[in-house]
Amino acid sequence: MAERVTATEEAIALIDSLKEKHGNLMFHQSGGCCDGSSPMCYPEGDLMVGAQDLKIGEIAGVPFYIHKKQFEYWKHTQLIIDVVEGRGGMFSLEGVEGKRFLTRSRAFTKEENDELNTRKV
């Protein structure tokens, strides 16, 4: 079964560490502005999710949201959340760890797209 969002083992390890320190978390795929287009990690409830935000999946048990308009651009790709060394978004929890989340992607196959189109986002 195709997933719209996944994470690397390194990202999952960092998410698990952040959960131990901060409790329940949430992700929102930023569409730009201050922190570029980075996946942003917050304590659950610190970012108000609006009617235009879609939950496209979970990574390591953490809900992952994206704005509806941005989803329209990315709906044909799987988002793969990874982590690299360095400082990232100033509002995202991992910044003080000396690491940053980033989004990699790959295009879905025709079969995956067909399957995903039968599911509600």
C-alpha positions as a Markdown table, in Angstrom:
| # | Residue | x | y | z |
|---|---|---|---|---|
| 1 | Met | 0.0 | 0.0 | 0.0 |
| 2 | Ala | 1.4 | 3.4 | -1.0 |
| 3 | Glu | 1.9 | 6.0 | 1.6 |
| 4 | Arg | 1.9 | 9.7 | 0.9 |
| 5 | Val | 4.6 | 10.4 | 3.5 |
| 6 | Thr | 7.3 | 8.2 | 4.9 |
| 7 | Ala | 10.5 | 8.8 | 6.9 |
| 8 | Thr | 14.1 | 7.5 | 6.9 |
| 9 | Glu | 15.4 | 5.4 | 9.8 |
| 10 | Glu | 17.5 | 8.5 | 10.9 |
| 11 | Ala | 14.4 | 10.7 | 10.9 |
| 12 | Ile | 12.4 | 8.2 | 12.9 |
| 13 | Ala | 15.2 | 8.0 | 15.5 |
| 14 | Leu | 15.2 | 11.8 | 15.8 |
| 15 | Ile | 11.4 | 11.9 | 16.0 |
| 16 | Asp | 11.5 | 9.2 | 18.8 |
| 17 | Ser | 14.1 | 11.3 | 20.7 |
| 18 | Leu | 12.0 | 14.5 | 20.3 |
| 19 | Lys | 8.9 | 12.6 | 21.6 |
| 20 | Glu | 10.8 | 11.6 | 24.7 |
| 21 | Lys | 11.7 | 15.2 | 25.4 |
| 22 | His | 8.5 | 17.0 | 24.3 |
| 23 | Gly | 5.6 | 14.5 | 24.3 |
| 24 | Asn | 3.2 | 14.2 | 21.5 |
| 25 | Leu | 4.3 | 15.9 | 18.3 |
| 26 | Met | 2.9 | 17.0 | 14.9 |
| 27 | Phe | 4.5 | 17.9 | 11.5 |
| 28 | His | 3.4 | 20.5 | 9.0 |
| 29 | Gln | 5.0 | 20.8 | 5.6 |
| 30 | Ser | 5.9 | 24.4 | 5.4 |
| 31 | Gly | 5.2 | 26.1 | 2.1 |
| 32 | Gly | 7.8 | 28.8 | 2.3 |
| 33 | Cys | 8.2 | 32.1 | 4.1 |
| 34 | Cys | 10.6 | 32.3 | 7.1 |
| 35 | Asp | 11.7 | 28.7 | 7.1 |
| 36 | Gly | 11.6 | 27.8 | 3.4 |
| 37 | Ser | 9.7 | 24.7 | 2.4 |
| 38 | Ser | 10.8 | 22.5 | 5.3 |
| 39 | Pro | 8.9 | 19.9 | 7.3 |
| 40 | Met | 8.3 | 21.6 | 10.6 |
| 41 | Cys | 8.0 | 19.6 | 13.9 |
| 42 | Tyr | 6.0 | 21.1 | 16.7 |
| 43 | Pro | 4.7 | 19.9 | 20.1 |
| 44 | Glu | 1.1 | 18.7 | 19.3 |
| 45 | Gly | -1.3 | 21.6 | 19.4 |
| 46 | Asp | 1.4 | 24.4 | 19.1 |
| 47 | Leu | 0.4 | 25.0 | 15.5 |
| 48 | Met | -3.3 | 25.6 | 14.8 |
| 49 | Val | -4.3 | 23.3 | 12.0 |
| 50 | Gly | -6.9 | 25.0 | 9.8 |
| 51 | Ala | -9.6 | 23.9 | 7.5 |
| 52 | Gln | -7.2 | 24.1 | 4.5 |
| 53 | Asp | -4.7 | 21.8 | 6.1 |
| 54 | Leu | -4.8 | 18.1 | 5.1 |
| 55 | Lys | -3.5 | 15.2 | 7.2 |
| 56 | Ile | -1.7 | 13.1 | 4.6 |
| 57 | Gly | -0.4 | 10.4 | 7.0 |
| 58 | Glu | 1.8 | 9.7 | 10.0 |
| 59 | Ile | 5.5 | 9.1 | 10.5 |
| 60 | Ala | 6.6 | 7.3 | 13.6 |
| 61 | Gly | 3.1 | 7.8 | 15.0 |
| 62 | Val | 3.2 | 11.5 | 14.4 |
| 63 | Pro | 0.5 | 13.2 | 12.3 |
| 64 | Phe | 1.8 | 15.0 | 9.1 |
| 65 | Tyr | -0.2 | 17.9 | 7.6 |
| 66 | Ile | 0.2 | 20.0 | 4.5 |
| 67 | His | -1.8 | 22.9 | 3.1 |
| 68 | Lys | -4.4 | 22.0 | 0.5 |
| 69 | Lys | -2.9 | 24.2 | -2.2 |
| 70 | Gln | 0.6 | 22.8 | -1.6 |
| 71 | Phe | -0.8 | 19.3 | -1.6 |
| 72 | Glu | -2.1 | 19.9 | -5.1 |
| 73 | Tyr | 1.4 | 20.5 | -6.3 |
| 74 | Trp | 2.9 | 17.5 | -4.5 |
| 75 | Lys | 0.0 | 14.9 | -4.7 |
| 76 | His | 1.9 | 12.9 | -7.4 |
| 77 | Thr | 4.9 | 12.4 | -5.2 |
| 78 | Gln | 5.7 | 10.6 | -2.0 |
| 79 | Leu | 7.3 | 12.8 | 0.7 |
| 80 | Ile | 10.2 | 11.2 | 2.3 |
| 81 | Ile | 11.2 | 13.0 | 5.5 |
| 82 | Asp | 14.9 | 12.7 | 6.2 |
| 83 | Val | 17.4 | 14.4 | 8.6 |
| 84 | Val | 20.8 | 16.0 | 8.0 |
| 85 | Glu | 23.3 | 17.8 | 10.2 |
| 86 | Gly | 22.9 | 21.6 | 10.6 |
| 87 | Arg | 20.5 | 24.1 | 11.8 |
| 88 | Gly | 17.1 | 24.3 | 10.0 |
| 89 | Gly | 13.9 | 26.0 | 10.7 |
| 90 | Met | 14.0 | 28.3 | 13.7 |
| 91 | Phe | 10.5 | 27.2 | 14.8 |
| 92 | Ser | 11.0 | 23.4 | 14.4 |
| 93 | Leu | 11.9 | 21.4 | 17.5 |
| 94 | Glu | 15.0 | 19.6 | 16.0 |
| 95 | Gly | 16.9 | 22.9 | 15.6 |
| 96 | Val | 18.5 | 22.8 | 19.0 |
| 97 | Glu | 19.7 | 19.2 | 18.3 |
| 98 | Gly | 22.0 | 20.5 | 15.6 |
| 99 | Lys | 20.0 | 18.7 | 13.0 |
| 100 | Arg | 17.2 | 19.5 | 10.6 |
| 101 | Phe | 14.4 | 17.7 | 8.9 |
| 102 | Leu | 14.2 | 17.9 | 5.1 |
| 103 | Thr | 11.8 | 16.6 | 2.5 |
| 104 | Arg | 12.9 | 14.4 | -0.3 |
| 105 | Ser | 10.4 | 13.0 | -2.8 |
| 106 | Arg | 9.8 | 10.5 | -5.5 |
| 107 | Ala | 7.1 | 10.3 | -8.1 |
| 108 | Phe | 4.4 | 7.7 | -7.5 |
| 109 | Thr | 4.1 | 5.0 | -10.1 |
| 110 | Lys | 0.9 | 4.9 | -12.2 |
| 111 | Glu | -0.3 | 2.0 | -10.0 |
| 112 | Glu | 0.4 | 3.8 | -6.8 |
| 113 | Asn | -1.4 | 6.9 | -8.1 |
| 114 | Asp | -4.4 | 4.8 | -9.1 |
| 115 | Glu | -4.5 | 3.3 | -5.6 |
| 116 | Leu | -4.1 | 6.7 | -3.8 |
| 117 | Asn | -6.8 | 8.3 | -5.9 |
| 118 | Thr | -9.3 | 5.8 | -4.5 |
| 119 | Arg | -8.5 | 6.9 | -0.9 |
| 120 | Lys | -9.7 | 10.0 | 0.7 |
| 121 | Val | -6.9 | 12.4 | 2.0 |
